[in-house]
Amino acid sequence: MSDTLNVINVGLSSFADAVTGAGGQAINVNWRPPADGDIDVGNALAGLVNNQIIDAANRIAFDKYLNAQPVLEGIGRAGDVLPSMGERTILHAGPPIDWQEVCKPVHGAIIGAILYEGWASDEKTATELLKSGEVTIDPCHHHSAVGPMAGITSPSMPVLIVTNTTDGNKAFTNLNEGLGKVLRFGANSEDVIKRLKWMQTTLADVLNAALSSAEGIDVKTIMAQALYMGDEVHNRNAAATGLLLKQLVPHALRAKMDADDVATAIEFIAGNDHFFLNVSMAACKAMLDAAHGVSNSSMVTAMARNGVEFGIRVSGCGDQWFTTPAPIVDGLYFPGYSIEDAAPDLGDSAITETAGIGGFAMAASPAIVQFVGGTPADAIARSKEMLPITLGRNNALTIPALNFNGTAAGIDIRKVVDTGIQPIINTGIAHKDAGVGQIGAGITRAPMACFTKAVLALAKGISA
Amino acid sequence: MKSQQKILPNIYRDSVALMQISSKLCDLPGVIQASAIMATAANIELLLEAGLIKKAIEPAPNDLLIAIQGDDDKSIAVAFDQAEEKLNEAPSTTSNGNAAALAPQSIEMALDEFPEAQLALISCPGEYAGAEAKKALQLGLDVMIFSDNVSFEDERALKELAIDLDKLVMGPDCGTAILNGVPLGFANVVAKGDIGIVAASGTGLQQVSCLVDQLGAGISQAIGTGGRDLNAKIGGLSMLKGILTLSQDSDTKVIVLVSKPPSSEIAEKVLAEASTCGKPVVVNFLGADLATLKGENIYPVETLEEAAHTAAQLSKEDTPSSGPLPRHSVKPAEIKKIAQTLSDSQKYVRGLYSGGTFSYEAMLLLDQEIGPMNSSSPLNAEHKLNDIWSSTGNTIIDLGDDLFTRGRPHPMIDHRLRNDRILQEAEDPETAVILLDVVIGHGSHNDPAGEMVASIKTARKAANKIGNNPAFVTFVCGTHGDPQNFAAQENKLRDAGAIVLESNAQAVRLTSDILLAVGETK
């Protein structure tokens, strides 16, 4: 036996003092009951810690995620390119939900999409279509897609196509409409529909021409560069949008299209610092879908909210969602608005945190830290806090403020439940009423209940 | 002189980071010049001008290009390896300063931070302790579970898992251990030596280790198993593992086992393991018929004190002690004097213990010499107190028992409960001897004697008021190395008029002698 003793102390901290007093070494665990004190979950979790089967599965899933190379290849019509979408389905953000249950911004956006498609000419008729079941709604995630906020995507809408060239899987997302009265916040007025139509025709055509001339644009590289330029690529995309535009412009100009159309399209993108958000989300989706479906893996492959529920998906748990009521975000509100006006957390954009950017890369984005009420030191602390709940670092996405270390990535449900550290999410806050738009932004945490449910399900699968 | 280049697709690094890597590559032996750079058209131009590459290559701005000019293939290959290593390595784990390190929030996190850890000491609430212990075992740690309230099933499962993983589980409800000279939980500061202990009793382990220390010997390892380990449902798995561990430990010469007597089946297993372990094993199964504790290398003993003495002898001289130990150091005349100062009504002992094993040992010894003791947890159910809060006849109670501690701190930490009871017993005209244990060491109150002397004085006054003068008999379980100062503790008790002996067995036997003298004189 050795002549010293190194102890991990769980519980009474004074026991550690006795150890160090006698020349041993001790480290205190800042212990709280795991799984919010649920003993059954705690016991299930204990069986999964350092489990070789899960660890091996996670190595596969994490490598798939790391090795994925998302390339923005072009624009397609949603109904044509999204797997099994059909012509009468409207996709929404977050986990599955009945159309009657959706929050007001999502309801407004669904109506807007029906009007945009021309399936009905007013809200009343549109609602009938939903009632009759003639028009159905389904999560974006069930069709390899993601969408910010309401995430509403209908068959005629143009979608960005991102291909993971490593594995060949594709991910899709609608195009970002900008801020203000927009469909993703539930607005469905004539202006909104008109803009969507212009995006469907002019913007989509210009983008398609430019992208085909560029023969695809590597998205991960733009993300990596943007992290060095003050974006965390979820709530701040100013640099990334600029970088994307820099690559698109020469190709757009060469496309021999109507100069005015090209100029309007470029202006539209240049005028919307969030344009890259959707690109980033689709790239994250492509990377995480590559990691999805590895048996027994405890890696989270999606976090998403529909404005009523927050849900996660786990690589080793197939198509299951683990859901719980979506939290209200206690963030900073624009003048005239308060937490009273906020809709519960909404949107697929937490796919960025799932992929290790956004809130996980907060340290890259001092500007946005201020926006959400913290200091740069807080941002660094938050990014570091995510390391213990992840499978590793993504060394393709590094952060100067973390001494050029990669971002923490690959959330492990076991570690979340064991440490009590909930994944951090940077998010915009939607008004609870349709069409008002964004009323603030803040930092929220993925609810623990999603992870405890997932741990129980994974444990069941492992023991079976 | 040779030049080679390599493209790493889709890796982006900032130019500053790349310049640093480049300069490190240039410092390598046999490297003439080197560059790691993003493969943009401009950068390729630069490399051409520098002569690092011979002809233009297709620009690929998302790819990283490493170009190296060196003396020979080997130097270049080494440089490429270095470059890739540098690109993949985590630059530094320390931050740039202002963000504080996060305290570990799980055993796994703590182990990441402190990979040298060998043991997890778990004292969280019992309903969570089993899960924490399981995680610790799976992470490759030995475990001590101080917590109680772990189910039999969980305890058994943990100990079976530990066998599979070749790890040690001490507990649940393991109050004390000493590993590699480091005290864990409620443990004393004892000298290092060659006596190893495996004990199912916390205070038993403390008593033996302290007496060993006082006898000038020392402890190699003192392993606690938890009080239920030798229960048939658990099967003595930790004790068996403990014996095995000590038999393989080159620092251990003599082994001491301490437990209440297990079932014959478990006893057989333990004794079989002990007698074949290749080292002398002193066995103290409190209350067991010594004739049943047979086997090669087995030295059965009756008391904890005897266990310590026998072990110390074996440690020093390779032979066990010859003849019985003295009962105690108090002279017969002195005992007679004490008996004479008692009034006619004073006939009984009132043992107020904080250590369960001390209480149990007292009942065993007094049962032989005086007769059955009433108790909250008696040797025989028919002597159970109707009301544990009130003594009748000869009474020995363990105030550390759950029956008394519900909602209260343990009497080794908080003396109020026992102080109240001391006064209560003194006011009882039938109380002849108040028998007390004093346990010091890590985890215990920082001045237990100080807490007790005030109440002893008050109790004596109250007794004097009704014409009584009970004897206070006590001992301090501890060592001179303990933080409380052993000598000062003894002196405080003596100054308050208590008779202070060396061990529980001595204190009990003196009590017995006083009661017998009372019988003779009256």
Chai-1 contact restraints between the chains, C-beta under 6 A:
chainA,res_idxA,chainB,res_idxB,connection_type,confidence,min_distance_angstrom,max_distance_angstrom,comment,restraint_id
A,M1,B,N180,contact,1.0,0.0,6.0,A-B,restraint_1
A,M1,B,D249,contact,1.0,0.0,6.0,A-B,restraint_2
A,S2,B,N180,contact,1.0,0.0,6.0,A-B,restraint_3
A,D3,B,N180,contact,1.0,0.0,6.0,A-B,restraint_4
A,T4,B,N180,contact,1.0,0.0,6.0,A-B,restraint_5
A,L5,B,L179,contact,1.0,0.0,6.0,A-B,restraint_6
A,L5,B,N180,contact,1.0,0.0,6.0,A-B,restraint_7
A,L5,B,V182,contact,1.0,0.0,6.0,A-B,restraint_8
A,N6,B,E116,contact,1.0,0.0,6.0,A-B,restraint_9
A,N6,B,A117,contact,1.0,0.0,6.0,A-B,restraint_10
A,N6,B,Q118,contact,1.0,0.0,6.0,A-B,restraint_11
A,V7,B,L119,contact,1.0,0.0,6.0,A-B,restraint_12
A,V7,B,L121,contact,1.0,0.0,6.0,A-B,restraint_13
A,I8,B,I107,contact,1.0,0.0,6.0,A-B,restraint_14
A,I8,B,A110,contact,1.0,0.0,6.0,A-B,restraint_15
A,I8,B,A117,contact,1.0,0.0,6.0,A-B,restraint_16
A,I8,B,A120,contact,1.0,0.0,6.0,A-B,restraint_17
A,N9,B,L121,contact,1.0,0.0,6.0,A-B,restraint_18
A,V10,B,I122,contact,1.0,0.0,6.0,A-B,restraint_19
A,V10,B,C124,contact,1.0,0.0,6.0,A-B,restraint_20
A,V10,B,E132,contact,1.0,0.0,6.0,A-B,restraint_21
A,G11,B,S123,contact,1.0,0.0,6.0,A-B,restraint_22
A,G11,B,C124,contact,1.0,0.0,6.0,A-B,restraint_23
A,L12,B,S123,contact,1.0,0.0,6.0,A-B,restraint_24
A,F15,B,L121,contact,1.0,0.0,6.0,A-B,restraint_25
A,A18,B,P183,contact,1.0,0.0,6.0,A-B,restraint_26
A,A18,B,H442,contact,1.0,0.0,6.0,A-B,restraint_27
A,V19,B,V182,contact,1.0,0.0,6.0,A-B,restraint_28
A,A22,B,V182,contact,1.0,0.0,6.0,A-B,restraint_29
A,A22,B,P183,contact,1.0,0.0,6.0,A-B,restraint_30
A,G24,B,V182,contact,1.0,0.0,6.0,A-B,restraint_31
A,I27,B,A110,contact,1.0,0.0,6.0,A-B,restraint_32
A,I27,B,F114,contact,1.0,0.0,6.0,A-B,restraint_33
A,V29,B,P104,contact,1.0,0.0,6.0,A-B,restraint_34
A,V29,B,A110,contact,1.0,0.0,6.0,A-B,restraint_35
A,N30,B,A103,contact,1.0,0.0,6.0,A-B,restraint_36
A,N30,B,Q105,contact,1.0,0.0,6.0,A-B,restraint_37
A,W31,B,C124,contact,1.0,0.0,6.0,A-B,restraint_38
A,P33,B,Y128,contact,1.0,0.0,6.0,A-B,restraint_39
A,I39,B,E127,contact,1.0,0.0,6.0,A-B,restraint_40
A,G42,B,A131,contact,1.0,0.0,6.0,A-B,restraint_41
A,N43,B,A131,contact,1.0,0.0,6.0,A-B,restraint_42
A,A46,B,A131,contact,1.0,0.0,6.0,A-B,restraint_43
A,A46,B,K134,contact,1.0,0.0,6.0,A-B,restraint_44
A,A46,B,K135,contact,1.0,0.0,6.0,A-B,restraint_45
A,V49,B,K135,contact,1.0,0.0,6.0,A-B,restraint_46
A,V49,B,Q138,contact,1.0,0.0,6.0,A-B,restraint_47
A,N50,B,Q138,contact,1.0,0.0,6.0,A-B,restraint_48
A,N50,B,L139,contact,1.0,0.0,6.0,A-B,restraint_49
A,Q69,B,N10,contact,1.0,0.0,6.0,A-B,restraint_50
A,D218,B,N62,contact,1.0,0.0,6.0,A-B,restraint_51
A,T221,B,Y12,contact,1.0,0.0,6.0,A-B,restraint_52
A,T221,B,N62,contact,1.0,0.0,6.0,A-B,restraint_53
A,A224,B,Y12,contact,1.0,0.0,6.0,A-B,restraint_54
A,Y228,B,D14,contact,1.0,0.0,6.0,A-B,restraint_55
A,A377,B,N98,contact,1.0,0.0,6.0,A-B,restraint_56
A,A377,B,A99,contact,1.0,0.0,6.0,A-B,restraint_57
A,I380,B,A99,contact,1.0,0.0,6.0,A-B,restraint_58
A,A381,B,A99,contact,1.0,0.0,6.0,A-B,restraint_59
A,E385,B,L102,contact,1.0,0.0,6.0,A-B,restraint_60
A,P388,B,M109,contact,1.0,0.0,6.0,A-B,restraint_61
A,N403,B,P91,contact,1.0,0.0,6.0,A-B,restraint_62
A,N403,B,S92,contact,1.0,0.0,6.0,A-B,restraint_63
A,F404,B,A17,contact,1.0,0.0,6.0,A-B,restraint_64
A,F404,B,P91,contact,1.0,0.0,6.0,A-B,restraint_65
A,N405,B,A90,contact,1.0,0.0,6.0,A-B,restraint_66
A,D418,B,S106,contact,1.0,0.0,6.0,A-B,restraint_67
A,T419,B,Q105,contact,1.0,0.0,6.0,A-B,restraint_68
A,T419,B,S106,contact,1.0,0.0,6.0,A-B,restraint_69
A,T419,B,M109,contact,1.0,0.0,6.0,A-B,restraint_70
A,G420,B,Q105,contact,1.0,0.0,6.0,A-B,restraint_71
